[in-house]
Amino acid sequence: MEKRLHLSLILGLLLSALLALTGFDVHCDAIRTHVLRLHILANSDSAEDQATKLAVRDRILSECGDLFTEVNGFDAAVAQARVNLPALEAAARKELDARGIDQPVSVALAPVSFETRTYDDVTLPAGEYTALQVTIGEGKGHNWWCVCYPNLCIPAASQTKEVTRALEDKDADVVTHSGRYEIRFRIVEWYQQLREWFTHRKSRQGCALPAFLWE
């Protein structure tokens, strides 16, 4: 009974904080719907599979890294990705073949949930993004991610310019000056974890509560 009361108090405080930060989450939603991410899943966490993941990353960026440099807008970026799915998959397949690795590889556009992530000077809020997802083998290893649009798979000096070009001024300020919003990023991440837990709990057996409740 005491544990349930403790949990209820935590959830109540969290929801109150979230309601107070509704304006910030509007900016987070705008960011999520204007960013196309690249997400590469390794076959496993073995040293060999992790090295293969990075080699596939390098091959894709080498052969297809300029696909999004001239696109104008998120919808155009998604369309460009969709048209080039076969070429992206072929690049990944070429690298696996060159390394003598007989594992399947697939490339697809898919909704993917991410935690709050920082890429050099840019911080992206937690939540669901459209991602160009590369799955190697069973896809059970640690992932590597980048941002196709705005094009952040580029030298850091160009990142702020690319973000500013893709987002409204206030939204761009959120991702490029994350220190001002650190606590709010954390609360949004908690909210995303809690929402995902409630969404999937009915399909899980003996599911645990979100990890942040016990941190």
Backbone bond lengths (Angstrom), bond angles and torsions (degrees), N, CA, C in turn:
res aa  C-N    CA-C-N  psi(-1)  N-CA   C-N-CA  omega(-1)  CA-C   N-CA-C  phi
1 M - - - 1.460 - - 1.534 110.74 -
2 E 1.354 115.07 -44.39 1.459 120.13 179.90 1.530 110.81 -62.81
3 K 1.352 116.54 -39.36 1.465 120.60 -179.92 1.531 110.20 -64.40
4 R 1.336 116.85 -41.67 1.459 120.31 179.24 1.522 111.03 -64.24
5 L 1.330 116.24 -39.51 1.456 120.07 179.03 1.522 110.26 -64.64
6 H 1.331 115.08 -42.53 1.464 120.43 178.82 1.524 110.20 -60.43
7 L 1.323 116.19 -44.13 1.462 120.84 179.65 1.522 111.05 -64.53
8 S 1.331 116.19 -41.42 1.470 119.67 179.73 1.523 111.26 -62.57
9 L 1.328 116.59 -39.45 1.457 120.07 178.55 1.520 111.41 -64.76
10 I 1.335 115.40 -42.14 1.462 119.76 179.26 1.517 110.33 -62.63
11 L 1.327 116.29 -46.77 1.458 120.20 -179.52 1.526 111.18 -63.70
12 G 1.333 116.50 -38.30 1.460 120.04 179.05 1.521 111.68 -63.38
13 L 1.328 115.63 -44.51 1.462 119.65 177.86 1.517 111.15 -63.54
14 L 1.326 115.41 -40.53 1.459 119.76 -179.25 1.525 111.31 -64.61
15 L 1.324 115.81 -45.50 1.463 119.18 -179.93 1.527 111.22 -64.39
16 S 1.324 116.38 -37.26 1.462 119.22 177.61 1.523 110.80 -62.74
17 A 1.323 115.47 -42.31 1.463 119.44 178.75 1.520 110.52 -64.60
18 L 1.312 115.92 -39.89 1.466 119.61 -179.25 1.518 111.64 -65.44
19 L 1.328 116.04 -39.69 1.458 118.81 178.17 1.526 110.91 -62.64
20 A 1.328 115.89 -35.81 1.460 120.07 179.33 1.517 111.69 -70.91
21 L 1.337 116.43 -20.32 1.456 120.79 -176.24 1.526 112.65 -107.42
22 T 1.329 116.26 21.48 1.463 119.49 -178.69 1.523 111.44 -55.60
23 G 1.304 117.01 -39.85 1.458 120.61 179.92 1.510 111.73 -60.95
24 F 1.329 117.20 -39.67 1.461 120.56 179.10 1.521 110.43 -66.69
25 D 1.314 118.01 -39.72 1.468 120.66 -178.71 1.524 111.18 -66.66
26 V 1.345 117.55 -27.02 1.463 119.98 174.56 1.520 109.69 -60.86
27 H 1.332 116.34 -42.14 1.461 119.93 177.12 1.526 110.68 -65.42
28 C 1.329 116.56 -38.79 1.462 120.00 179.15 1.529 110.50 -62.97
29 D 1.326 116.85 -41.70 1.465 120.32 177.90 1.527 110.97 -62.06
30 A 1.326 116.36 -40.75 1.461 120.05 179.40 1.517 111.06 -63.48
31 I 1.321 116.28 -37.62 1.468 120.50 178.50 1.524 110.22 -66.89
32 R 1.334 116.83 -46.64 1.467 120.41 -177.78 1.527 112.28 -60.65
33 T 1.317 116.60 -34.08 1.467 120.10 -176.37 1.528 113.08 -89.55
34 H 1.337 116.51 6.15 1.462 119.91 177.68 1.529 112.22 -126.01
35 V 1.330 116.33 11.89 1.467 121.31 -176.90 1.520 110.01 -124.08
36 L 1.328 116.79 129.02 1.461 123.16 174.82 1.517 107.64 -109.19
37 R 1.329 116.67 120.89 1.454 120.81 -174.16 1.527 111.68 -104.74
38 L 1.315 115.48 153.46 1.460 122.80 172.71 1.516 107.29 -105.55
39 H 1.328 116.58 127.76 1.466 121.98 -172.40 1.524 108.19 -133.26
40 I 1.333 116.73 114.66 1.461 121.06 -177.17 1.522 109.51 -114.34
41 L 1.328 115.39 120.84 1.462 121.93 -178.96 1.524 110.11 -103.77
42 A 1.329 116.25 124.84 1.460 121.25 178.05 1.530 110.46 -77.27
43 N 1.314 115.80 158.17 1.458 120.46 177.18 1.521 111.38 -59.67
44 S 1.340 116.85 -43.69 1.466 121.95 179.96 1.518 108.52 -155.83
45 D 1.327 116.35 -174.33 1.457 120.44 178.60 1.524 113.00 -95.10
46 S 1.313 117.91 10.43 1.461 119.34 176.45 1.528 109.39 -64.05
47 A 1.322 116.48 154.36 1.464 120.60 -179.44 1.524 110.83 -57.58
48 E 1.336 116.54 -40.09 1.461 120.36 -178.89 1.525 111.12 -65.75
49 D 1.320 117.29 -45.23 1.462 119.99 -178.35 1.525 111.64 -68.39
50 Q 1.321 116.98 -34.57 1.458 119.27 177.91 1.535 110.94 -69.28
51 A 1.326 115.81 -38.00 1.474 119.40 176.28 1.525 110.35 -65.40
52 T 1.331 116.36 -38.22 1.474 120.73 177.81 1.512 110.71 -63.38
53 K 1.309 116.99 -40.78 1.473 121.09 177.74 1.517 110.65 -57.21
54 L 1.317 116.93 -45.12 1.463 120.50 -178.78 1.524 111.59 -69.37
55 A 1.325 116.48 -33.99 1.464 119.85 177.08 1.525 110.59 -66.98
56 V 1.327 116.96 -40.47 1.461 121.39 176.52 1.527 109.75 -64.05
57 R 1.315 116.48 -41.81 1.465 120.29 175.95 1.517 110.79 -56.21
58 D 1.331 116.27 -49.23 1.469 120.21 -177.42 1.525 111.24 -62.43
59 R 1.329 116.99 -39.24 1.464 120.90 179.89 1.531 110.40 -65.03
60 I 1.337 116.47 -44.89 1.465 120.15 -179.49 1.518 110.84 -63.67
61 L 1.334 117.32 -44.56 1.453 120.25 -179.13 1.525 111.38 -68.12
62 S 1.329 116.75 -32.40 1.459 120.85 179.25 1.524 111.77 -70.07
63 E 1.334 116.35 -44.25 1.459 120.34 -174.62 1.524 113.47 -89.78
64 C 1.325 116.92 -26.85 1.470 119.58 -173.36 1.527 112.85 -128.11
65 G 1.327 117.05 11.13 1.457 120.18 -174.23 1.509 115.02 -65.89
66 D 1.336 116.78 -19.50 1.473 119.32 -178.40 1.524 113.23 -96.19
67 L 1.318 117.31 8.87 1.462 120.27 -177.75 1.528 112.47 -61.18
68 F 1.332 116.96 -30.00 1.464 120.00 -171.24 1.525 113.06 -111.62
69 T 1.314 116.74 8.61 1.468 119.13 -176.11 1.525 112.70 -71.51
70 E 1.318 117.22 -27.44 1.464 120.20 -176.29 1.529 113.84 -109.98
71 V 1.329 117.49 0.28 1.467 119.01 -177.54 1.519 109.62 -72.03
72 N 1.322 115.10 150.40 1.453 121.08 -178.13 1.525 109.52 -120.39
73 G 1.321 115.72 91.18 1.454 120.60 177.46 1.518 113.39 109.07
74 F 1.339 114.00 157.08 1.465 121.18 -177.06 1.523 112.20 -62.40
75 D 1.331 117.68 -45.21 1.465 120.40 -178.13 1.523 110.93 -61.04
76 A 1.328 116.20 -39.09 1.465 119.85 177.92 1.521 110.80 -66.47
77 A 1.324 116.81 -35.99 1.463 120.76 178.42 1.528 111.13 -65.42
78 V 1.337 116.45 -43.00 1.462 120.37 178.25 1.525 110.57 -63.93
79 A 1.335 116.25 -42.27 1.466 120.27 178.23 1.527 110.59 -62.01
80 Q 1.317 116.77 -42.09 1.460 121.58 178.11 1.528 110.96 -62.37
81 A 1.323 116.21 -41.93 1.464 120.34 178.82 1.525 110.63 -63.86
82 R 1.334 116.45 -44.33 1.461 120.38 -177.63 1.535 111.43 -61.73
83 V 1.312 116.36 -43.69 1.468 120.48 179.92 1.524 111.47 -64.02
84 N 1.331 116.25 -32.05 1.463 120.31 -173.76 1.524 113.95 -100.47
85 L 1.326 117.66 12.47 1.465 119.67 177.49 1.532 112.18 -54.95
86 P 1.352 119.55 -45.36 1.462 118.93 178.89 1.535 113.06 -61.05
87 A 1.340 116.90 -39.04 1.465 119.94 -179.96 1.525 111.26 -67.93
88 L 1.312 116.87 -38.62 1.460 120.87 178.34 1.526 110.94 -65.94
89 E 1.329 115.60 -43.07 1.458 119.44 178.52 1.529 110.97 -65.63
90 A 1.333 116.61 -37.48 1.458 120.67 178.72 1.530 110.75 -64.22
91 A 1.332 116.88 -38.82 1.461 120.35 178.24 1.527 110.81 -63.63
92 A 1.328 116.12 -43.35 1.466 120.03 178.19 1.523 110.99 -64.38
93 R 1.330 116.12 -42.62 1.468 121.25 179.80 1.524 110.81 -63.18
94 K 1.320 116.35 -38.32 1.463 121.20 -179.45 1.534 110.31 -61.90
95 E 1.331 115.77 -41.58 1.467 119.15 -179.71 1.524 111.66 -67.72
96 L 1.322 116.69 -41.27 1.468 119.33 178.03 1.523 110.51 -62.90
97 D 1.320 117.27 -42.84 1.466 120.95 179.48 1.525 110.82 -63.55
98 A 1.321 116.68 -40.37 1.460 120.60 -179.56 1.523 111.34 -63.94
99 R 1.320 116.02 -28.40 1.473 120.76 179.77 1.522 112.15 -94.52
100 G 1.348 116.32 2.91 1.459 120.33 178.80 1.511 113.57 67.83
101 I 1.334 116.49 33.14 1.467 121.28 -176.77 1.521 109.34 -105.21
102 D 1.310 116.03 118.68 1.465 121.55 -177.93 1.522 109.67 -97.33
103 Q 1.324 115.57 70.68 1.454 121.95 177.37 1.523 108.30 -125.29
104 P 1.321 117.62 144.83 1.463 118.75 175.86 1.521 110.43 -68.92
105 V 1.309 116.44 154.84 1.457 120.91 174.31 1.528 107.64 -142.83
106 S 1.317 115.81 139.70 1.466 120.33 179.76 1.520 109.00 -136.31
107 V 1.325 115.17 151.64 1.460 121.71 177.35 1.522 107.68 -130.65
108 A 1.324 116.62 128.39 1.460 120.39 -177.26 1.519 110.04 -148.29
109 L 1.314 115.89 156.52 1.458 121.84 169.54 1.522 107.37 -88.87
110 A 1.329 116.39 126.44 1.459 119.04 -175.59 1.520 110.47 -152.06
111 P 1.347 117.36 152.70 1.459 119.86 172.19 1.528 109.09 -75.76
112 V 1.314 117.07 129.45 1.468 121.82 -177.58 1.523 108.89 -132.38
113 S 1.322 116.40 134.38 1.465 121.20 177.27 1.522 109.98 -87.14
114 F 1.332 116.13 130.82 1.452 122.13 179.02 1.522 109.78 -122.57
115 E 1.325 115.77 149.96 1.451 120.63 168.18 1.527 107.82 -79.15
116 T 1.333 116.70 172.81 1.457 119.92 174.16 1.525 108.31 -58.85
117 R 1.323 117.33 127.28 1.459 121.19 -177.37 1.527 109.91 -129.76
118 T 1.327 115.15 142.14 1.462 120.90 176.39 1.515 109.17 -113.99
119 Y 1.325 115.51 130.40 1.457 122.65 178.01 1.517 107.01 -120.28
120 D 1.352 115.12 97.33 1.459 120.96 -174.86 1.534 109.62 54.56
121 D 1.330 119.24 -109.21 1.462 121.45 -175.57 1.522 114.03 -95.93
122 V 1.327 117.36 6.38 1.466 121.01 -175.72 1.524 109.61 -118.40
123 T 1.326 117.16 129.64 1.462 122.49 177.10 1.520 109.40 -115.50
124 L 1.330 116.24 127.98 1.459 121.54 179.10 1.521 109.81 -108.16
125 P 1.342 117.78 133.38 1.464 120.81 -177.96 1.520 112.25 -68.80
126 A 1.318 115.81 155.90 1.458 121.39 177.32 1.524 110.06 -63.05
127 G 1.331 115.49 156.23 1.449 120.36 176.87 1.509 112.28 140.02
128 E 1.317 115.72 -172.91 1.465 122.14 -176.91 1.519 110.57 -93.47
129 Y 1.325 114.96 127.01 1.458 122.68 179.11 1.522 109.44 -122.44
130 T 1.325 116.45 155.65 1.457 120.52 167.11 1.524 107.08 -75.40
131 A 1.336 116.29 130.36 1.460 120.10 -176.23 1.517 111.08 -132.52
132 L 1.299 114.60 144.55 1.451 122.76 169.36 1.523 104.72 -87.28
133 Q 1.330 115.90 99.88 1.466 121.24 -169.32 1.522 111.81 -101.33
134 V 1.336 114.41 122.23 1.465 122.15 177.99 1.521 107.45 -106.13
135 T 1.333 116.31 119.41 1.460 120.80 -178.67 1.523 109.30 -114.17
136 I 1.328 115.61 118.97 1.461 121.77 179.51 1.519 108.79 -101.93
137 G 1.331 116.12 126.54 1.464 119.92 179.89 1.507 111.16 58.70
138 E 1.344 116.30 -127.18 1.458 121.16 -178.41 1.530 112.64 -82.87
139 G 1.312 117.08 -10.48 1.467 120.13 177.26 1.514 114.11 62.40
140 K 1.335 116.87 33.46 1.465 120.60 -175.99 1.525 113.00 -103.15
141 G 1.337 116.43 1.53 1.456 118.92 -178.91 1.512 112.57 -92.73
142 H 1.322 115.60 174.41 1.461 120.43 177.71 1.522 110.10 -60.26
143 N 1.317 114.33 146.70 1.464 119.84 -174.39 1.521 111.81 -97.39
144 W 1.319 114.23 165.66 1.468 122.22 169.13 1.514 106.04 -124.41
145 W 1.314 117.07 141.87 1.457 118.65 -178.65 1.523 110.85 -138.26
146 C 1.288 113.89 157.04 1.454 122.50 176.36 1.529 106.40 -151.49
147 V 1.317 117.02 -173.09 1.456 121.33 179.86 1.521 109.14 -125.51
148 C 1.329 115.33 117.91 1.478 120.37 178.76 1.517 111.69 -76.24
149 Y 1.336 115.58 -41.30 1.457 120.32 178.93 1.527 109.52 -142.20
150 P 1.359 118.75 125.61 1.461 125.28 -7.58 1.520 110.82 -60.44
151 N 1.317 117.33 153.05 1.458 122.00 -168.33 1.522 111.40 -73.57
152 L 1.359 116.02 94.74 1.459 120.91 179.37 1.524 112.22 -102.53
153 C 1.319 117.11 2.37 1.468 120.38 174.31 1.531 107.27 -84.59
154 I 1.319 114.76 50.62 1.463 122.82 -173.12 1.517 107.63 -142.44
155 P 1.345 119.35 170.99 1.468 120.39 177.87 1.518 112.17 -55.23
156 A 1.321 115.57 144.80 1.462 121.25 -174.42 1.521 113.28 -57.08
157 A 1.330 118.09 -30.54 1.456 120.75 -176.70 1.511 112.79 -61.11
158 S 1.334 117.55 -22.91 1.461 121.16 -176.86 1.524 113.00 -96.01
159 Q 1.327 118.13 -5.03 1.462 120.33 -171.43 1.519 113.01 -63.85
160 T 1.323 117.17 -48.96 1.460 119.64 -177.35 1.517 110.75 -59.96
161 K 1.307 117.28 -40.87 1.458 121.36 178.61 1.515 110.94 -61.35
162 E 1.343 116.96 -44.35 1.460 120.52 -179.17 1.521 111.60 -65.54
163 V 1.330 116.99 -42.81 1.469 120.70 179.58 1.518 110.33 -64.05
164 T 1.304 116.74 -44.35 1.468 120.78 -179.83 1.521 111.23 -61.34
165 R 1.326 115.78 -36.05 1.468 119.85 179.88 1.524 111.14 -67.68
166 A 1.326 117.82 -32.63 1.465 121.71 -172.98 1.523 113.68 -91.86
167 L 1.347 117.16 -27.79 1.460 120.16 -172.98 1.516 111.60 -116.09
168 E 1.334 115.00 159.53 1.455 120.21 171.82 1.535 108.76 -65.55
169 D 1.322 116.39 158.16 1.466 120.39 -173.23 1.526 112.76 -54.04
170 K 1.328 118.36 -47.81 1.458 121.03 -176.73 1.526 110.77 -67.08
171 D 1.321 117.29 -39.73 1.457 120.35 178.40 1.523 110.85 -65.51
172 A 1.329 116.69 -40.19 1.465 121.01 177.50 1.521 110.27 -64.11
173 D 1.321 117.37 -37.07 1.456 121.40 178.41 1.522 110.96 -62.91
174 V 1.325 117.40 -37.47 1.468 121.56 -179.88 1.520 111.04 -61.77
175 V 1.329 117.73 -44.26 1.467 119.70 -174.69 1.524 113.18 -82.55
176 T 1.339 117.63 -23.67 1.466 119.23 -177.32 1.527 113.39 -99.27
177 H 1.334 117.46 -9.43 1.465 121.44 176.60 1.529 108.58 -129.47
178 S 1.331 114.88 56.49 1.464 120.24 -171.59 1.521 113.18 -64.09
179 G 1.342 118.17 -23.32 1.457 119.79 -179.95 1.508 112.90 -59.17
180 R 1.317 116.67 -29.39 1.469 120.49 179.46 1.528 111.78 -71.21
181 Y 1.329 115.64 -22.11 1.466 119.90 -170.99 1.533 112.11 -121.50
182 E 1.336 117.65 20.13 1.471 120.73 -171.24 1.522 112.70 -55.87
183 I 1.326 117.22 -47.74 1.471 120.08 -178.46 1.518 110.46 -65.08
184 R 1.323 116.70 -39.24 1.459 119.88 -179.33 1.536 111.33 -68.20
185 F 1.326 117.49 -36.78 1.461 119.99 173.61 1.524 110.14 -58.23
186 R 1.334 116.22 -42.76 1.461 120.63 -177.75 1.524 111.12 -65.50
187 I 1.323 117.26 -42.16 1.461 120.40 -179.80 1.525 110.63 -66.10
188 V 1.320 117.20 -41.58 1.464 120.42 176.43 1.524 110.29 -60.50
189 E 1.337 117.39 -38.87 1.467 120.11 178.36 1.526 110.54 -64.96
190 W 1.324 117.73 -42.22 1.461 120.39 176.27 1.524 110.90 -59.12
191 Y 1.323 115.20 -44.96 1.460 119.77 179.90 1.525 111.05 -59.36
192 Q 1.330 117.27 -43.54 1.467 121.25 -179.92 1.524 110.56 -63.86
193 Q 1.333 117.24 -40.53 1.461 120.52 177.96 1.522 111.14 -64.39
194 L 1.331 115.73 -42.87 1.457 120.37 -179.77 1.519 110.73 -65.26
195 R 1.322 117.73 -43.41 1.464 121.52 -179.88 1.527 110.83 -63.88
196 E 1.337 116.33 -41.28 1.464 119.57 178.58 1.525 110.96 -64.98
197 W 1.336 116.13 -38.80 1.459 119.51 179.48 1.527 111.08 -63.15
198 F 1.345 117.43 -45.53 1.454 120.37 179.65 1.529 111.55 -67.02
199 T 1.335 116.68 -33.46 1.459 120.56 -179.22 1.525 111.63 -65.83
200 H 1.335 115.38 -38.53 1.471 119.40 -172.56 1.524 114.49 -103.74
201 R 1.312 118.55 -5.04 1.464 119.20 -172.02 1.522 113.69 -62.79
202 K 1.344 117.65 -30.58 1.460 119.38 -178.34 1.527 112.41 -68.95
203 S 1.330 115.83 -24.38 1.469 118.84 -178.47 1.519 112.58 -94.95
204 R 1.324 116.98 1.68 1.461 120.84 -178.95 1.517 110.01 -108.03
205 Q 1.322 115.44 149.36 1.458 121.39 176.85 1.527 108.20 -102.83
206 G 1.319 116.27 123.39 1.460 119.81 177.67 1.514 112.74 60.76
207 C 1.327 118.18 38.63 1.460 120.71 -175.56 1.525 110.60 -69.37
208 A 1.314 115.39 145.34 1.458 121.57 178.61 1.521 109.58 -86.03
209 L 1.330 115.23 159.16 1.448 119.91 175.01 1.514 109.74 -70.43
210 P 1.333 117.85 157.84 1.458 120.41 178.31 1.515 111.69 -51.39
211 A 1.312 117.02 138.54 1.459 121.84 -173.37 1.530 112.14 -58.68
212 F 1.353 117.49 -34.23 1.460 118.32 -174.14 1.522 112.38 -64.47
213 L 1.339 117.80 -20.65 1.461 119.84 179.77 1.521 112.58 -68.88
214 W 1.334 115.43 -18.21 1.468 119.06 -176.84 1.522 111.93 -114.88
215 E 1.327 118.61 6.64 1.459 121.63 179.88 1.522 110.27 -71.52
